[in-house]
Structure formats: structure tokens, C-alpha cells
Amino acid sequence: MAQMEFIIEISLENKPAARDPVAETIKRDLLAKKGYDNVSKVRSGQYLRLILKANNEEDAKEIVTKMCNALRLFNPVTQTLNIISVKKL
């Protein structure tokens, strides 16, 4: 069976209990400098978009999860890995 190409979109987000200095700065700026006092919470993260070959969508998700864990692309203690979407090219 020939492998297909998939676009995988991933977000790496800080866990709720983890300190998030980037988000704290953004919130402070929104409140102080821009007057957006209706913003009650900000959390930051990272977005990754990969194109990879796999036999099917489930294999693609498994490959990405293993890759992110093996290469330490995120810290599982302070961040969560979310696969946003998997699309066949």
C-alpha cells in the first residue's frame, strides 16, 4: 500500500497550572495600554504544521505524537500536545 501525504496541525499549550510569562505580558499590555479590560485570561502556545507520509490518518497521528515526545518538541510536565487537524493532501 502506497503511503499518502498528510498535513498535521499541532498546538503546544501551557498547562493551566504552569506559569505563562508571555501570556501575562500580553494580558498586562491589553489591559494597561489598549484598554481591553474585558479580557479576563490569556494563554500562549506554539503552532506547528507538518507534512508527512503515512498509511492512514491514525498512523499519521501516532507518528506525530511519537516524534514530538521522542524529540522533546514540548515539555509534557508544563505543556499539552493537541493535534488540531489531520488532512490528506
N, CA, C and O atoms as CSV, one atom per row, in Angstrom:
chain,resi,resn,atom,element,x,y,z
A,1,MET,N,N,0.844,-1.188,0.000
A,1,MET,CA,C,0.000,0.000,0.000
A,1,MET,C,C,0.888,1.250,0.000
A,1,MET,O,O,1.795,1.375,0.823
A,2,ALA,N,N,0.625,2.147,-0.904
A,2,ALA,CA,C,1.409,3.377,-1.004
A,2,ALA,C,C,1.032,4.346,0.111
A,2,ALA,O,O,-0.137,4.478,0.471
A,3,GLN,N,N,2.033,5.012,0.643
A,3,GLN,CA,C,1.770,5.986,1.690
A,3,GLN,C,C,1.217,7.267,1.090
A,3,GLN,O,O,1.524,7.620,-0.048
A,4,MET,N,N,0.401,7.952,1.870
A,4,MET,CA,C,-0.196,9.222,1.458
A,4,MET,C,C,0.452,10.342,2.263
A,4,MET,O,O,1.035,10.103,3.320
A,5,GLU,N,N,0.343,11.551,1.758
A,5,GLU,CA,C,0.847,12.704,2.492
A,5,GLU,C,C,-0.295,13.343,3.266
A,5,GLU,O,O,-1.414,13.473,2.770
A,6,PHE,N,N,0.018,13.738,4.497
A,6,PHE,CA,C,-0.953,14.383,5.369
A,6,PHE,C,C,-0.381,15.700,5.883
A,6,PHE,O,O,0.821,15.821,6.122
A,7,ILE,N,N,-1.257,16.678,6.048
A,7,ILE,CA,C,-0.910,17.919,6.740
A,7,ILE,C,C,-1.431,17.757,8.158
A,7,ILE,O,O,-2.620,17.520,8.372
A,8,ILE,N,N,-0.536,17.888,9.118
A,8,ILE,CA,C,-0.893,17.755,10.529
A,8,ILE,C,C,-0.690,19.110,11.190
A,8,ILE,O,O,0.395,19.685,11.108
A,9,GLU,N,N,-1.725,19.622,11.843
A,9,GLU,CA,C,-1.621,20.871,12.589
A,9,GLU,C,C,-1.650,20.548,14.081
A,9,GLU,O,O,-2.520,19.818,14.557
A,10,ILE,N,N,-0.684,21.103,14.808
A,10,ILE,CA,C,-0.491,20.797,16.215
A,10,ILE,C,C,-0.414,22.099,17.006
A,10,ILE,O,O,0.163,23.086,16.549
A,11,SER,N,N,-1.002,22.084,18.196
A,11,SER,CA,C,-0.770,23.197,19.115
A,11,SER,C,C,-0.114,22.649,20.375
A,11,SER,O,O,-0.471,21.580,20.870
A,12,LEU,N,N,0.833,23.392,20.870
A,12,LEU,CA,C,1.501,23.090,22.131
A,12,LEU,C,C,1.125,24.218,23.077
A,12,LEU,O,O,1.513,25.369,22.874
A,13,GLU,N,N,0.365,23.878,24.112
A,13,GLU,CA,C,-0.132,24.899,25.026
A,13,GLU,C,C,0.380,24.661,26.433
A,13,GLU,O,O,0.571,23.521,26.855
A,14,ASN,N,N,0.597,25.741,27.147
A,14,ASN,CA,C,0.983,25.630,28.546
A,14,ASN,C,C,-0.207,25.111,29.343
A,14,ASN,O,O,-1.345,25.525,29.122
A,15,LYS,N,N,0.067,24.204,30.270
A,15,LYS,CA,C,-0.990,23.684,31.135
A,15,LYS,C,C,-1.494,24.801,32.046
A,15,LYS,O,O,-0.757,25.742,32.343
A,16,PRO,N,N,-2.752,24.699,32.490
A,16,PRO,CA,C,-3.331,25.767,33.318
A,16,PRO,C,C,-2.510,26.109,34.559
A,16,PRO,O,O,-2.443,27.278,34.941
A,17,ALA,N,N,-1.892,25.127,35.191
A,17,ALA,CA,C,-1.123,25.388,36.410
A,17,ALA,C,C,0.276,25.952,36.130
A,17,ALA,O,O,0.928,26.467,37.038
A,18,ALA,N,N,0.733,25.856,34.891
A,18,ALA,CA,C,2.080,26.322,34.540
A,18,ALA,C,C,2.093,27.845,34.379
A,18,ALA,O,O,1.165,28.430,33.822
A,19,ARG,N,N,3.130,28.455,34.862
A,19,ARG,CA,C,3.306,29.896,34.681
A,19,ARG,C,C,3.481,30.193,33.200
A,19,ARG,O,O,4.126,29.429,32.483
A,20,ASP,N,N,2.914,31.288,32.744
A,20,ASP,CA,C,2.939,31.635,31.326
A,20,ASP,C,C,3.324,33.112,31.183
A,20,ASP,O,O,2.452,33.963,31.007
A,21,PRO,N,N,4.636,33.423,31.259
A,21,PRO,CA,C,5.061,34.830,31.226
A,21,PRO,C,C,4.694,35.561,29.936
A,21,PRO,O,O,4.428,36.763,29.968
A,22,VAL,N,N,4.677,34.867,28.813
A,22,VAL,CA,C,4.293,35.512,27.550
A,22,VAL,C,C,2.844,35.977,27.626
A,22,VAL,O,O,2.529,37.117,27.284
A,23,ALA,N,N,1.972,35.089,28.075
A,23,ALA,CA,C,0.553,35.438,28.194
A,23,ALA,C,C,0.331,36.532,29.225
A,23,ALA,O,O,-0.507,37.413,29.030
A,24,GLU,N,N,1.083,36.480,30.326
A,24,GLU,CA,C,0.958,37.511,31.358
A,24,GLU,C,C,1.304,38.885,30.794
A,24,GLU,O,O,0.634,39.872,31.097
A,25,THR,N,N,2.346,38.944,29.978
A,25,THR,CA,C,2.756,40.211,29.361
A,25,THR,C,C,1.695,40.706,28.390
A,25,THR,O,O,1.363,41.891,28.377
A,26,ILE,N,N,1.164,39.803,27.579
A,26,ILE,CA,C,0.122,40.188,26.614
A,26,ILE,C,C,-1.100,40.716,27.340
A,26,ILE,O,O,-1.649,41.750,26.960
A,27,LYS,N,N,-1.532,40.016,28.386
A,27,LYS,CA,C,-2.707,40.465,29.135
A,27,LYS,C,C,-2.465,41.825,29.771
A,27,LYS,O,O,-3.318,42.710,29.710
A,28,ARG,N,N,-1.301,41.983,30.379
A,28,ARG,CA,C,-0.964,43.261,31.016
A,28,ARG,C,C,-1.001,44.391,29.982
A,28,ARG,O,O,-1.528,45.469,30.260
A,29,ASP,N,N,-0.445,44.148,28.795
A,29,ASP,CA,C,-0.450,45.170,27.740
A,29,ASP,C,C,-1.864,45.461,27.255
A,29,ASP,O,O,-2.207,46.616,27.002
A,30,LEU,N,N,-2.681,44.430,27.125
A,30,LEU,CA,C,-4.067,44.648,26.691
A,30,LEU,C,C,-4.824,45.509,27.689
A,30,LEU,O,O,-5.574,46.409,27.310
A,31,LEU,N,N,-4.620,45.225,28.954
A,31,LEU,CA,C,-5.330,45.968,29.988
A,31,LEU,C,C,-4.792,47.387,30.160
A,31,LEU,O,O,-5.563,48.344,30.233
A,32,ALA,N,N,-3.474,47.519,30.224
A,32,ALA,CA,C,-2.876,48.816,30.535
A,32,ALA,C,C,-2.784,49.754,29.340
A,32,ALA,O,O,-3.116,50.936,29.436
A,33,LYS,N,N,-2.338,49.222,28.230
A,33,LYS,CA,C,-2.040,50.094,27.099
A,33,LYS,C,C,-3.191,50.236,26.110
A,33,LYS,O,O,-3.312,51.265,25.446
A,34,LYS,N,N,-4.022,49.230,26.009
A,34,LYS,CA,C,-5.061,49.258,24.982
A,34,LYS,C,C,-6.471,49.407,25.537
A,34,LYS,O,O,-7.403,49.702,24.790
A,35,GLY,N,N,-6.635,49.205,26.846
A,35,GLY,CA,C,-7.947,49.375,27.445
A,35,GLY,C,C,-8.907,48.219,27.221
A,35,GLY,O,O,-10.121,48.402,27.312
A,36,TYR,N,N,-8.393,47.040,26.932
A,36,TYR,CA,C,-9.252,45.875,26.724
A,36,TYR,C,C,-9.493,45.174,28.060
A,36,TYR,O,O,-9.037,44.051,28.275
A,37,ASP,N,N,-10.209,45.846,28.944
A,37,ASP,CA,C,-10.420,45.282,30.275
A,37,ASP,C,C,-11.429,44.145,30.291
A,37,ASP,O,O,-11.651,43.531,31.335
A,38,ASN,N,N,-12.037,43.859,29.158
A,38,ASN,CA,C,-12.956,42.724,29.072
A,38,ASN,C,C,-12.218,41.397,28.871
A,38,ASN,O,O,-12.853,40.342,28.904
A,39,VAL,N,N,-10.906,41.418,28.666
A,39,VAL,CA,C,-10.107,40.199,28.546
A,39,VAL,C,C,-9.777,39.720,29.953
A,39,VAL,O,O,-9.118,40.424,30.718
A,40,SER,N,N,-10.243,38.507,30.293
A,40,SER,CA,C,-10.028,38.007,31.648
A,40,SER,C,C,-8.871,37.010,31.743
A,40,SER,O,O,-8.326,36.800,32.827
A,41,LYS,N,N,-8.493,36.396,30.621
A,41,LYS,CA,C,-7.413,35.417,30.687
A,41,LYS,C,C,-6.758,35.286,29.310
A,41,LYS,O,O,-7.426,35.361,28.278
A,42,VAL,N,N,-5.437,35.089,29.319
A,42,VAL,CA,C,-4.670,34.860,28.095
A,42,VAL,C,C,-3.737,33.681,28.361
A,42,VAL,O,O,-3.113,33.619,29.421
A,43,ARG,N,N,-3.633,32.756,27.426
A,43,ARG,CA,C,-2.668,31.657,27.487
A,43,ARG,C,C,-1.937,31.629,26.158
A,43,ARG,O,O,-2.550,31.806,25.105
A,44,SER,N,N,-0.643,31.409,26.199
A,44,SER,CA,C,0.137,31.359,24.968
A,44,SER,C,C,0.478,29.918,24.623
A,44,SER,O,O,0.298,29.011,25.436
A,45,GLY,N,N,0.965,29.725,23.423
A,45,GLY,CA,C,1.357,28.394,22.980
A,45,GLY,C,C,2.147,28.488,21.690
A,45,GLY,O,O,2.570,29.563,21.264
A,46,GLN,N,N,2.331,27.332,21.086
A,46,GLN,CA,C,3.029,27.263,19.808
A,46,GLN,C,C,2.152,26.511,18.816
A,46,GLN,O,O,1.338,25.669,19.196
A,47,TYR,N,N,2.331,26.828,17.553
A,47,TYR,CA,C,1.593,26.179,16.486
A,47,TYR,C,C,2.602,25.548,15.535
A,47,TYR,O,O,3.554,26.202,15.109
A,48,LEU,N,N,2.392,24.287,15.208
A,48,LEU,CA,C,3.256,23.591,14.256
A,48,LEU,C,C,2.404,23.022,13.144
A,48,LEU,O,O,1.290,22.550,13.375
A,49,ARG,N,N,2.940,23.070,11.928
A,49,ARG,CA,C,2.273,22.475,10.767
A,49,ARG,C,C,3.288,21.591,10.071
A,49,ARG,O,O,4.331,22.065,9.620
A,50,LEU,N,N,2.984,20.310,9.984
A,50,LEU,CA,C,3.889,19.331,9.385
A,50,LEU,C,C,3.231,18.647,8.213
A,50,LEU,O,O,2.014,18.460,8.191
A,51,ILE,N,N,4.036,18.275,7.241
A,51,ILE,CA,C,3.568,17.417,6.148
A,51,ILE,C,C,4.374,16.143,6.252
A,51,ILE,O,O,5.604,16.168,6.238
A,52,LEU,N,N,3.665,15.019,6.359
A,52,LEU,CA,C,4.370,13.745,6.476
A,52,LEU,C,C,3.633,12.649,5.728
A,52,LEU,O,O,2.454,12.769,5.395
A,53,LYS,N,N,4.368,11.578,5.477
A,53,LYS,CA,C,3.808,10.418,4.784
A,53,LYS,C,C,3.420,9.363,5.806
A,53,LYS,O,O,4.162,9.094,6.750
A,54,ALA,N,N,2.238,8.762,5.607
A,54,ALA,CA,C,1.753,7.705,6.485
A,54,ALA,C,C,0.743,6.860,5.717
A,54,ALA,O,O,0.255,7.259,4.659
A,55,ASN,N,N,0.442,5.700,6.262
A,55,ASN,CA,C,-0.516,4.798,5.616
A,55,ASN,C,C,-1.953,5.298,5.724
A,55,ASN,O,O,-2.760,5.100,4.816
A,56,ASN,N,N,-2.267,5.957,6.859
A,56,ASN,CA,C,-3.621,6.463,7.075
A,56,ASN,C,C,-3.577,7.558,8.141
A,56,ASN,O,O,-2.517,7.869,8.684
A,57,GLU,N,N,-4.732,8.131,8.428
A,57,GLU,CA,C,-4.812,9.247,9.371
A,57,GLU,C,C,-4.370,8.841,10.782
A,57,GLU,O,O,-3.660,9.593,11.448
A,58,GLU,N,N,-4.782,7.671,11.233
A,58,GLU,CA,C,-4.399,7.207,12.570
A,58,GLU,C,C,-2.888,7.015,12.688
A,58,GLU,O,O,-2.291,7.377,13.702
A,59,ASP,N,N,-2.275,6.448,11.656
A,59,ASP,CA,C,-0.814,6.293,11.654
A,59,ASP,C,C,-0.127,7.655,11.691
A,59,ASP,O,O,0.882,7.833,12.375
A,60,ALA,N,N,-0.683,8.612,10.950
A,60,ALA,CA,C,-0.103,9.960,10.920
A,60,ALA,C,C,-0.130,10.576,12.316
A,60,ALA,O,O,0.859,11.171,12.744
A,61,LYS,N,N,-1.252,10.442,13.036
A,61,LYS,CA,C,-1.360,10.964,14.400
A,61,LYS,C,C,-0.353,10.283,15.327
A,61,LYS,O,O,0.287,10.935,16.151
A,62,GLU,N,N,-0.221,8.972,15.181
A,62,GLU,CA,C,0.700,8.218,16.029
A,62,GLU,C,C,2.151,8.632,15.773
A,62,GLU,O,O,2.930,8.796,16.713
A,63,ILE,N,N,2.506,8.797,14.506
A,63,ILE,CA,C,3.867,9.215,14.147
A,63,ILE,C,C,4.178,10.581,14.763
A,63,ILE,O,O,5.241,10.769,15.356
A,64,VAL,N,N,3.263,11.521,14.623
A,64,VAL,CA,C,3.474,12.877,15.142
A,64,VAL,C,C,3.600,12.866,16.666
A,64,VAL,O,O,4.469,13.537,17.222
A,65,THR,N,N,2.750,12.119,17.327
A,65,THR,CA,C,2.805,12.043,18.787
A,65,THR,C,C,4.134,11.455,19.245
A,65,THR,O,O,4.771,11.988,20.154
A,66,LYS,N,N,4.553,10.362,18.622
A,66,LYS,CA,C,5.838,9.749,18.977
A,66,LYS,C,C,6.999,10.698,18.698
A,66,LYS,O,O,7.923,10.813,19.503
A,67,MET,N,N,6.949,11.375,17.556
A,67,MET,CA,C,8.011,12.299,17.176
A,67,MET,C,C,8.125,13.443,18.185
A,67,MET,O,O,9.225,13.780,18.622
A,68,CYS,N,N,6.998,14.033,18.552
A,68,CYS,CA,C,7.013,15.150,19.494
A,68,CYS,C,C,7.548,14.722,20.860
A,68,CYS,O,O,8.270,15.478,21.509
A,69,ASN,N,N,7.199,13.520,21.293
A,69,ASN,CA,C,7.697,13.013,22.574
A,69,ASN,C,C,9.172,12.640,22.492
A,69,ASN,O,O,9.945,12.992,23.383
A,70,ALA,N,N,9.577,11.932,21.437
A,70,ALA,CA,C,10.959,11.466,21.310
A,70,ALA,C,C,11.939,12.627,21.153
A,70,ALA,O,O,13.037,12.591,21.706
A,71,LEU,N,N,11.548,13.647,20.406
A,71,LEU,CA,C,12.435,14.781,20.151
A,71,LEU,C,C,12.264,15.908,21.167
A,71,LEU,O,O,12.911,16.951,21.077
A,72,ARG,N,N,11.387,15.675,22.126
A,72,ARG,CA,C,11.127,16.675,23.177
A,72,ARG,C,C,10.763,18.034,22.575
A,72,ARG,O,O,11.283,19.070,22.991
A,73,LEU,N,N,9.861,18.013,21.588
A,73,LEU,CA,C,9.402,19.261,20.994
A,73,LEU,C,C,8.531,20.057,21.964
A,73,LEU,O,O,8.245,21.233,21.739
A,74,PHE,N,N,8.113,19.395,23.048
A,74,PHE,CA,C,7.350,20.066,24.080
A,74,PHE,C,C,7.695,19.430,25.417
A,74,PHE,O,O,8.246,18.330,25.468
A,75,ASN,N,N,7.371,20.118,26.484
A,75,ASN,CA,C,7.625,19.617,27.829
A,75,ASN,C,C,6.310,19.072,28.382
A,75,ASN,O,O,5.423,19.856,28.720
A,76,PRO,N,N,6.160,17.754,28.484
A,76,PRO,CA,C,4.888,17.185,28.940
A,76,PRO,C,C,4.516,17.551,30.377
A,76,PRO,O,O,3.362,17.397,30.777
A,77,VAL,N,N,5.476,18.029,31.143
A,77,VAL,CA,C,5.178,18.444,32.515
A,77,VAL,C,C,4.423,19.769,32.522
A,77,VAL,O,O,3.508,19.960,33.324
A,78,THR,N,N,4.801,20.681,31.633
A,78,THR,CA,C,4.199,22.015,31.631
A,78,THR,C,C,3.319,22.319,30.426
A,78,THR,O,O,2.597,23.316,30.428
A,79,GLN,N,N,3.366,21.470,29.391
A,79,GLN,CA,C,2.606,21.737,28.174
A,79,GLN,C,C,1.744,20.538,27.780
A,79,GLN,O,O,2.002,19.401,28.174
A,80,THR,N,N,0.725,20.830,26.998
A,80,THR,CA,C,-0.100,19.772,26.422
A,80,THR,C,C,0.053,19.807,24.909
A,80,THR,O,O,0.196,20.872,24.309
A,81,LEU,N,N,0.021,18.634,24.306
A,81,LEU,CA,C,0.104,18.478,22.857
A,81,LEU,C,C,-1.306,18.221,22.344
A,81,LEU,O,O,-1.970,17.283,22.786
A,82,ASN,N,N,-1.761,19.048,21.415
A,82,ASN,CA,C,-3.090,18.878,20.823
A,82,ASN,C,C,-2.940,18.770,19.306
A,82,ASN,O,O,-2.388,19.662,18.662
A,83,ILE,N,N,-3.429,17.685,18.753
A,83,ILE,CA,C,-3.466,17.575,17.293
A,83,ILE,C,C,-4.761,18.225,16.854
A,83,ILE,O,O,-5.850,17.714,17.115
A,84,ILE,N,N,-4.630,19.355,16.185
A,84,ILE,CA,C,-5.781,20.166,15.793
A,84,ILE,C,C,-6.488,19.540,14.598
A,84,ILE,O,O,-7.710,19.392,14.591
A,85,SER,N,N,-5.705,19.177,13.591
A,85,SER,CA,C,-6.303,18.583,12.398
A,85,SER,C,C,-5.319,17.721,11.645
A,85,SER,O,O,-4.106,17.913,11.721
A,86,VAL,N,N,-5.868,16.766,10.915
A,86,VAL,CA,C,-5.105,15.898,10.035
A,86,VAL,C,C,-5.852,15.890,8.702
A,86,VAL,O,O,-7.012,15.482,8.637
A,87,LYS,N,N,-5.188,16.337,7.651
A,87,LYS,CA,C,-5.832,16.406,6.333
A,87,LYS,C,C,-4.971,15.714,5.311
A,87,LYS,O,O,-3.756,15.907,5.275
A,88,LYS,N,N,-5.583,14.926,4.498
A,88,LYS,CA,C,-4.879,14.246,3.413
A,88,LYS,C,C,-4.626,15.242,2.279
A,88,LYS,O,O,-5.521,15.992,1.888
A,89,LEU,N,N,-3.409,15.239,1.762
A,89,LEU,CA,C,-3.080,16.120,0.624
A,89,LEU,C,C,-3.639,15.542,-0.656
A,89,LEU,O,O,-3.472,16.130,-1.724
